[in-house]
Amino acid sequence: QHVTDVVYPARIIAKTDKTVTISRGEGTGVAAGQLWEVFALGAEMKDPDTGASLGREELSVGKIRITRVTPKTSQATITEDTGVDNGAIVRPVKN
């Protein structure tokens, strides 16, 4: 599951007021009550020696708390917001 989260990270797929829907549901490690961090993608980073892409910066733009898990998606309430929007990457906060 970790490899899947790196290649295809969970994302916000809908936002209405202070509620978001994320692209992970039952059986993917999502549980009601969990706190997740929200990241916007920043500039592409390149290796200064080779010029190879090292991925993109991830800028923390908020936090969400999971409130409901369904078979294919989960809903959450935004608890911190400095730019939470559709398409943002979400990852569980490590305790």
C-alpha positions as CSV (number, residue, x, y, z in Angstrom):
1,Q,0.0,0.0,0.0
2,H,2.9,2.4,0.7
3,V,4.1,2.2,-2.9
4,T,0.6,2.9,-4.2
5,D,0.5,6.0,-1.9
6,V,3.7,7.3,-3.4
7,V,2.8,6.7,-7.0
8,Y,-0.9,7.5,-6.6
9,P,-1.3,9.5,-3.4
10,A,-4.8,10.2,-2.0
11,R,-6.2,13.4,-3.2
12,I,-9.1,15.8,-2.5
13,I,-11.7,15.2,-5.2
14,A,-14.5,17.5,-3.9
15,K,-14.8,20.5,-1.6
16,T,-17.9,22.1,-0.2
17,D,-17.5,24.7,2.5
18,K,-15.5,23.0,5.3
19,T,-16.1,19.4,4.0
20,V,-13.9,17.5,1.6
21,T,-14.0,14.1,-0.1
22,I,-10.8,12.2,-0.6
23,S,-10.0,9.4,-3.1
24,R,-9.6,6.6,-0.5
25,G,-12.3,4.5,1.1
26,E,-12.7,1.2,3.0
27,G,-9.7,-1.1,3.1
28,T,-7.1,1.5,2.4
29,G,-6.2,2.4,6.0
30,V,-8.6,5.3,6.3
31,A,-10.6,5.5,9.6
32,A,-13.0,8.0,11.1
33,G,-11.3,10.3,13.5
34,Q,-7.9,10.3,11.8
35,L,-6.1,13.5,11.2
36,W,-4.6,14.0,7.7
37,E,-2.3,16.7,6.4
38,V,-3.1,18.5,3.1
39,F,-0.4,19.4,0.6
40,A,-0.4,21.6,-2.5
41,L,2.2,20.8,-5.2
42,G,4.8,23.4,-5.7
43,A,7.7,23.8,-8.1
44,E,9.5,20.9,-9.7
45,M,12.9,20.1,-8.1
46,K,15.9,19.1,-10.2
47,D,19.2,17.5,-9.2
48,P,21.8,20.3,-9.6
49,D,24.4,17.9,-11.0
50,T,22.4,15.8,-13.4
51,G,19.3,17.9,-14.1
52,A,17.1,14.9,-13.3
53,S,13.7,15.6,-11.9
54,L,13.5,14.9,-8.1
55,G,9.7,15.4,-8.0
56,R,7.8,18.5,-6.9
57,E,7.8,20.4,-3.6
58,E,4.9,19.6,-1.3
59,L,3.6,22.6,0.6
60,S,1.5,22.0,3.7
61,V,-1.8,23.9,3.3
62,G,-4.0,22.5,6.0
63,K,-5.3,19.6,7.9
64,I,-8.5,17.5,7.7
65,R,-10.2,15.1,10.1
66,I,-11.9,12.0,8.6
67,T,-15.6,11.9,9.5
68,R,-17.0,9.1,7.3
69,V,-15.5,6.3,5.3
70,T,-17.5,4.7,2.4
71,P,-16.4,1.9,0.0
72,K,-14.6,4.1,-2.5
73,T,-14.2,7.6,-0.8
74,S,-14.0,9.3,2.6
75,Q,-15.3,12.6,3.8
76,A,-13.5,14.9,6.2
77,T,-13.9,18.2,7.9
78,I,-11.2,20.9,7.3
79,T,-9.6,21.8,10.6
80,E,-6.8,24.1,9.2
81,D,-7.0,25.8,5.9
82,T,-4.4,28.0,4.1
83,G,-5.2,26.8,0.6
84,V,-7.1,23.4,0.8
85,D,-8.5,22.8,-2.7
86,N,-9.5,20.1,-5.2
87,G,-6.5,18.0,-6.4
88,A,-4.4,18.6,-3.2
89,I,-2.6,15.5,-1.9
90,V,-3.6,14.2,1.5
91,R,-1.5,12.0,3.9
92,P,-2.3,10.7,7.4
93,V,-0.5,12.5,10.2
94,K,2.0,10.2,11.9
95,N,1.7,10.0,15.6
